[in-house]
């Protein structure tokens, strides 16, 4: 049986992952490119007569090596490891996809162009002349609809024919500016492709020639698109323009975005309540059987393993999993429907004014689900400086692990009204104000970094506004659950289990007439009082470093001296406990500020270290929100004392 390696390249959101999954099914695995944080998925397609090993390269708009993804994609194609390169294009926006296709075609003749989403193009009355497109690029072209499986068999057969075809002279090339051609000729004996690559990789001294190369490639792509695509002013186009007038308008874009975000928050919080409670009862119910199973072990060992490690892990799972399982699919559905790029469009000027990147808005939104996922999502930012700014400031927006603490305190101290509905409405308004405040602090921190340790000019980027379309619900559920939810949950548990052991030791080991927990809270009390808090509140946040979900249980454990993480039966009981320990509205406000502005959780810190490759930048990401939170709380509490509040 013949076996061939296929490199799968394409822009984001062209259905490349759908095509890859449709061909490989479950016969796939993921691993990092050597020396990079960029992941490559690999899978196998089998038929009776051949076997294809597909390597899914990172989605990218070009091969200019401005980001790790572009560098990895270009290196793999140039390495010759692939027998044929499959470029996936979007039939509904072929002009955009052809820029990458022209770049790949310049590198190799062993290329097949897959024009995907042909069913959507047909619905939009877009006509594509595949034969003329094949002649223009001098490569095979196949039209497909990966979601329905249409054209996949013909595509695989075409890939085999292209991979097995004999080498012949390739006369296809892009005509460049005379200055570029002269520079290429001066690099002999380098080949034309190698010389062009050298020009693209040069620094500022070669920027003018590089711009000429890019302009020529884009001009060739646009000429091909003009010759091969016919698009009428369809009803779908008119619908998209009407929606864009609302969602991207300076007047209505931001309010529409806030309403959309509020809807996602509401569905996440409301939808997670019941499954979270159910999961908590089931997991906590296993404590007694586990303790009985360890009946022959010393009491301290049972306490450390069951009340410490297991209880902490169970708490993190029950509080963290349901919201993530709701938020990430909702977030991915918005991305798949074409709404998230509009969010980036609305916030582009806002972040660029801070010296940051427009796409930081997307990574910031991902941080609402999980800051670790938001940090990983910063890979979409090309500039290393701006990518680092986005990573170091992602923790300024609250993840869903901080939502329970914020919502509980808002409901207890800042909701007003005569009816349940009015109290819920006022609590929602306060919550949204806190979110807006978090976004403003993200901007401030980005401005601070861009003006000091990460000084530099904001880079320009092409922002794609894809057509609106119905999201692929099945694929979204699988992708968000496996790629984001379970990945982050697994990393959190590796931190939560040992942290549970530490928490149990602090709460149960007595030294000098008190527990280690009480001694530590006493040491932190002076700073806490200065910030309008107390030492136990600060210690609860420190104990919540493994996972923000355990801050309130750790606080109750300290107040009640229970020896293990403690739940509360309802808001009235929680209010009674807090007010008995001297809480006021000022205490609640300062606690909420600390909840918004404090160090990232352990999972996020590990992710920053992994993505940046530096403990120094991880320390900056840890200290920056912490110092800003401490200073802000001192200012707020000091102002309250002066005003006699």
Secondary structure, 3 states (H helix, E strand, C coil): CEEEEEEEEECCCCCHHHHHHHHHCCCEEEEECCCCCCEEEEEEEECCCEEEEEEECCCCCCCCCCCHHHHHHHHHHHHCCCCEEEEEEEHHHHHHHHHHHHHHHHHCCCEEEEEECHHHHHHCCEEECHHHHHHHHCCEEEECECCCCECHHHHHHHHHHHHHCCCCCCCCCCCCCHHHHHHHHHCCCCCHHHHHHHHHHCCHHHHHHHHHHHHHHHHHHHHHHHHHEEECCCHHHHHHHHHHHHHCCCCCHHHHHHHHHHHHHHHHHHHHHHHHHHHHHHHHCHHHHHHHHCCCCCHHHHHHHHHHHHHHHHHHHHHHHHHHHHHHHHHHHHHHHCCHHHHHHHHHHHHHCCCCCCCHHHHHHHHHHCHHHHHHHHHHCCCHHHHHHHHHHHHHCCCHHHHHHHHHHHHHHCCCCCCHHHHHHHHHHHHHHHHHHHHHHHHHHHHHHHHCCCCCCCCCCCCCCCCCCCCCHHHHHHHHHHHHHHHHHHHHHHHHHHHHHHHHHHHHCEECCEEHHHHHHHHHHHHHHHCCCCHHHHHHHHHCCCCHHHHHHHHHHHHHCCCCCCCCCCHHHHHHHHHHCCCCHHHHHHHHHHHHCCCCCHHHHHHHHHHHCCHHHHHHHHHHHHHHHHHHHHHHHHHHHHCCC
